[in-house]
Amino acid sequence: MPAEAENKWQKIYKFRGMDCHIHPDFSIDARGSVEAFVRRAIELGLSRICFTTHIDLDPHRLSADTYIRVGGKLRFASLEFAQIYRETVYEARRKFGDRIEIVYGFEFSYEPHFEDRVREFIRGAKPEFAIGSVHSVDGFEITSRRSVPAAARVFELRSFLRRYYEKILSLARSGLFDVIGHIDGYKKYLSRWWGFYAMERAEIEILEEIAPKLADAGAKFEINSSAYKRGLCAPYPSAAVSRILVSRGVEIGSVGSDAHSPAALAKNVESAINYTAWALKGI
């Protein structure tokens, strides 16, 4: 095997011992303090963790997800409360930084209509690491069990994927994020409607066009192991998506578990790394 091809799959192993997608209890659907996550990471022998509290600034979703939990209470996401979160992570770094690298970050929901809000928040909050994820498409929350049936009725498979990847391309071109989060995370529920492999076949067609544009934008994507806990046979992204992205010049930027509790920290991350290394062999 040529050295260049070998390197493409071997590079994934540099992420061993890391978990760069972690939701402490500042995220409204998570539990477990920052310190509890850090202590668990040290127990597991991890070398680096990135806290990525979820921030959704979509003005169309003010009654749903635009909150951060501070002191056990839900608050509208603001720089004031982000500062409390940042100081909590920094305190953990001061306490445990000689034993593990601790990074302060966010996972941002993204759609073009509120990009300016995200940009302003990032400018003020100054995260060290930022994940950008598309959780909704045209008002349908595609990572929610409640919303997916309606989305599946409104969209045809290819029209959905084209619309979704248009938003992913806008996300990449915004220049706001270090990585794209769970790039094919829509499979969590929509694969039950359209079929996992039918979705992969359609993805390949669309990504043939989109992937080179993502590469031109300097985009990177994460490997996210949380798909396994949803009963899927692959992490996000699956083999077909990983192959086409990497073969067109889109790099892997991080690996994470998307843990929402200390018990889930680094769950299946090693499996996701090994799977992706296998998927990328020979390209």
C-alpha positions in Angstrom: 0.0 0.0 0.0 1.4 3.4 -0.9 2.6 5.5 2.1 0.2 8.3 1.3 -2.9 6.0 1.3 -1.6 4.3 4.5 -1.4 7.7 6.3 -5.0 8.5 5.6 -6.3 5.7 7.8 -3.4 5.7 10.3 -4.0 9.4 11.2 -7.2 8.5 13.0 -5.2 6.8 15.7 -3.8 10.1 17.0 -7.2 10.6 18.6 -6.9 7.7 20.9 -7.3 8.7 24.6 -9.4 11.7 23.7 -13.1 12.6 23.9 -13.9 15.9 22.4 -17.7 15.9 22.5 -18.9 16.0 26.1 -22.1 17.5 27.5 -21.9 18.4 31.2 -25.0 19.4 33.2 -24.8 22.9 31.7 -26.5 21.3 28.6 -30.2 21.0 29.4 -30.4 17.3 28.5 -27.3 16.2 30.4 -26.4 15.3 33.9 -23.1 15.2 35.7 -20.9 18.1 36.8 -17.8 19.2 35.0 -15.7 17.9 37.9 -17.5 14.5 37.8 -16.6 14.2 34.1 -13.0 15.1 34.7 -12.7 12.6 37.5 -14.2 9.9 35.3 -11.8 10.8 32.4 -8.8 10.4 34.7 -10.1 7.0 35.9 -10.3 6.0 32.2 -6.8 7.2 31.5 -7.9 9.8 28.9 -5.3 12.4 27.9 -7.7 15.1 26.6 -11.3 16.0 27.0 -13.3 18.8 25.4 -16.5 20.1 27.1 -19.0 21.1 24.5 -22.1 22.4 26.2 -25.0 22.7 23.7 -26.0 26.2 22.6 -29.0 26.7 20.3 -29.7 30.3 19.3 -32.4 29.7 16.7 -35.0 32.4 17.2 -37.7 30.0 15.9 -37.0 27.7 18.8 -37.2 30.1 21.8 -39.5 27.9 23.7 -37.5 24.7 23.1 -33.7 24.5 23.2 -32.4 28.0 23.7 -31.3 27.4 27.3 -28.3 26.6 29.4 -28.6 25.1 32.9 -26.8 27.1 35.6 -27.1 26.3 39.3 -29.7 23.7 38.5 -32.0 26.2 36.8 -32.7 26.7 33.1 -31.6 30.1 31.8 -31.7 31.6 28.3 -28.3 31.1 26.7 -26.3 34.3 27.1 -22.8 35.4 27.5 -23.4 36.1 31.2 -24.1 32.4 31.8 -21.5 31.2 29.3 -19.0 33.0 31.5 -20.1 30.9 34.5 -19.6 27.8 32.5 -16.2 28.9 31.3 -15.0 29.6 34.8 -16.2 26.2 35.9 -14.2 24.5 33.2 -11.2 26.7 34.0 -11.4 25.8 37.7 -11.4 22.1 36.8 -8.3 22.8 34.7 -6.6 24.5 37.6 -7.4 21.6 39.8 -6.7 18.7 37.4 -4.6 20.2 34.6 -1.5 18.4 35.6 -3.2 15.1 35.0 -5.3 15.7 31.9 -5.8 18.3 29.2 -9.2 20.0 29.7 -10.7 22.1 26.9 -13.5 24.7 27.1 -15.9 24.5 24.2 -19.5 24.4 22.8 -21.6 22.5 20.4 -23.7 25.0 18.4 -26.8 24.3 16.5 -26.5 25.9 13.1 -28.7 27.1 10.3 -27.9 30.1 8.0 -30.8 32.2 9.3 -29.2 32.6 12.7 -25.5 32.5 11.7 -25.0 36.1 12.9 -26.2 35.2 16.4 -23.8 32.3 16.6 -20.9 34.5 15.3 -21.7 37.1 18.0 -21.9 34.5 20.7 -18.5 33.0 19.7 -16.9 36.4 19.6 -18.0 37.1 23.2 -17.6 33.6 24.7 -14.2 32.8 23.0 -14.4 29.0 23.1 -11.2 27.0 22.6 -13.2 24.5 20.6 -16.4 24.8 18.7 -18.6 22.1 17.1 -21.2 23.1 14.5 -24.1 20.8 14.1 -27.3 20.9 12.0 -30.0 19.6 14.3 -33.0 21.0 12.3 -33.9 21.4 8.7 -36.6 23.9 7.8 -38.2 23.7 11.2 -38.0 20.0 11.6 -35.8 18.7 14.4 -34.1 15.8 12.7 -32.4 14.4 15.7 -35.6 14.3 17.8 -37.8 11.2 17.9 -40.9 13.5 18.1 -40.2 15.5 15.0 -38.8 12.8 12.6 -42.2 11.3 11.5 -43.3 14.7 10.2 -40.0 15.3 8.5 -40.2 11.9 6.8 -43.7 12.7 5.5 -42.7 16.2 4.2 -39.4 15.3 2.6 -38.4 12.7 0.0 -35.1 11.1 0.8 -33.0 12.9 -1.8 -34.7 16.2 -1.3 -34.0 16.0 2.4 -30.4 15.1 2.0 -29.8 17.8 -0.6 -31.4 20.4 1.7 -29.4 19.1 4.7 -26.1 19.2 3.0 -26.7 22.7 1.6 -26.9 23.7 5.3 -23.7 21.7 6.1 -21.9 23.6 3.3 -23.1 26.9 4.7 -21.9 25.8 8.1 -18.5 25.0 6.7 -18.2 28.2 4.7 -19.1 30.3 7.8 -15.6 29.6 9.2 -17.0 29.6 12.7 -16.4 26.0 13.7 -13.5 23.6 14.3 -15.4 20.6 13.2 -18.8 19.5 11.8 -20.7 17.5 14.4 -22.3 14.1 13.7 -22.4 14.9 10.0 -24.8 12.1 9.2 -26.5 12.1 12.6 -29.9 12.2 10.9 -29.6 8.5 10.5 -30.4 8.1 14.2 -34.1 8.1 13.5 -34.6 8.7 9.8 -32.8 5.5 8.9 -35.8 3.7 10.4 -38.1 5.4 7.8 -35.9 5.3 4.7 -33.4 2.5 5.5 -29.8 2.8 6.4 -28.3 1.5 3.2 -30.8 3.4 1.0 -29.7 6.5 2.8 -26.0 5.7 2.1 -26.6 5.2 -1.6 -28.3 8.6 -1.8 -25.6 10.2 0.3 -22.9 9.1 -2.1 -24.7 10.8 -5.0 -25.0 14.1 -3.2 -21.6 14.1 -1.5 -19.9 13.6 -4.8 -20.9 17.2 -5.4 -20.7 18.6 -1.9 -17.6 17.0 -0.5 -15.1 18.9 -2.8 -16.8 22.1 -1.8 -16.5 21.2 1.9 -12.8 20.6 1.3 -12.4 23.9 -0.4 -14.0 25.6 2.7 -11.4 23.9 4.9 -14.0 21.9 6.7 -13.2 19.1 9.2 -15.6 16.6 10.6 -15.8 14.6 13.9 -16.1 10.9 14.4 -19.0 10.5 16.9 -19.5 7.2 18.6 -23.0 7.9 20.0 -24.6 6.2 17.0 -23.8 2.8 18.5 -26.0 3.4 21.5 -28.9 4.1 19.1 -28.5 0.6 17.6 -26.8 1.7 14.4 -24.0 -0.5 13.0 -21.6 2.4 12.5 -20.5 5.6 14.1 -21.3 9.0 12.6 -20.2 9.1 9.8 -20.6 5.7 8.4 -18.0 4.0 6.2 -19.4 5.3 2.9 -19.6 8.9 4.1 -16.2 8.8 5.7 -14.6 7.4 2.5 -16.1 10.0 0.2 -15.3 12.9 2.6 -11.7 11.9 3.2 -11.0 10.9 -0.5 -12.2 14.4 -1.5 -9.9 16.1 1.0 -12.1 16.7 4.0 -10.1 15.9 7.1 -11.1 14.3 10.4 -10.8 16.9 13.2 -11.8 15.2 16.4 -13.4 12.1 17.9 -16.0 12.1 20.6 -18.7 10.1 22.5 -21.3 12.8 22.7 -21.6 11.8 26.3 -24.4 13.3 28.4 -23.4 11.7 31.6 -20.0 10.6 33.1 -21.0 7.0 32.7 -21.1 7.5 28.9 -17.7 9.2 28.7 -15.6 7.7 25.9 -18.2 5.0 25.3 -17.5 3.2 22.1 -14.9 5.8 21.0 -12.2 3.1 20.5 -14.6 1.1 18.4 -15.4 4.2 16.3 -11.7 4.8 15.7 -11.1 1.2 14.7 -14.1 1.2 12.4 -13.1 4.4 10.7 -9.5 3.2 10.2 -11.0 0.1 8.5 -13.3 2.2 6.4 -10.5 4.4 5.1 -8.0 1.7 4.2 -7.2 1.7 0.5 -8.3 5.2 -0.4 
